[in-house]
Amino acid sequence: MPIVTVQQGPRDVALKRELVARITDAFVDAYQIPAETVQVWIHEVPTDSWGAAGKLVADK
């Protein structure tokens, strides 16, 4: 059973639905496994708890 973890900033639920569907489809196609065996976990990091290029993402 594949488990995929996605770490990202906050996104709209519709975008997350699409992402989960596409990731699941990719595993189904590549591994020839049932969609029911694929799990996708989305870990959203608030922009005030995430830095890039020396700055908080919230400050950009």
C-alpha positions in Angstrom: 0.0 0.0 0.0 1.7 3.2 -1.1 1.5 6.2 1.1 2.4 9.6 -0.4 3.0 12.6 1.9 2.7 16.1 0.4 4.1 19.0 2.4 2.9 22.4 1.2 1.4 25.7 2.1 -2.3 26.1 2.5 -4.4 25.4 -0.6 -8.0 25.4 -1.6 -9.9 22.1 -1.0 -10.8 21.8 -4.7 -7.1 21.9 -5.6 -6.3 19.3 -3.0 -9.0 17.0 -4.3 -7.5 17.3 -7.8 -4.0 16.6 -6.5 -5.1 13.5 -4.6 -6.9 12.2 -7.7 -3.9 12.7 -9.9 -1.4 11.2 -7.5 -3.7 8.2 -7.0 -4.0 7.8 -10.8 -0.3 7.9 -11.2 0.2 5.0 -8.8 -2.6 3.0 -10.3 -1.1 3.5 -13.8 2.6 2.9 -12.8 2.1 0.0 -10.3 -1.1 -1.5 -11.7 -2.7 -1.5 -8.3 -6.2 -0.7 -7.1 -6.9 3.0 -6.3 -8.2 1.8 -2.9 -4.6 0.9 -1.9 -3.2 4.3 -2.4 -3.2 6.8 0.5 -2.2 10.5 0.1 -1.5 12.6 3.2 -1.4 16.3 2.9 0.5 18.2 5.6 -0.2 21.9 5.3 2.3 24.3 6.8 1.1 27.8 7.7 3.0 30.5 5.9 4.2 31.9 9.2 5.8 28.6 10.0 7.7 28.1 6.7 10.7 29.9 5.4 12.4 30.2 2.0 15.4 32.2 0.9 15.9 33.4 4.4 12.4 34.9 4.9 9.1 33.6 6.2 6.7 32.9 3.3 4.1 35.0 5.2 6.4 38.1 4.7 6.7 37.7 0.9 
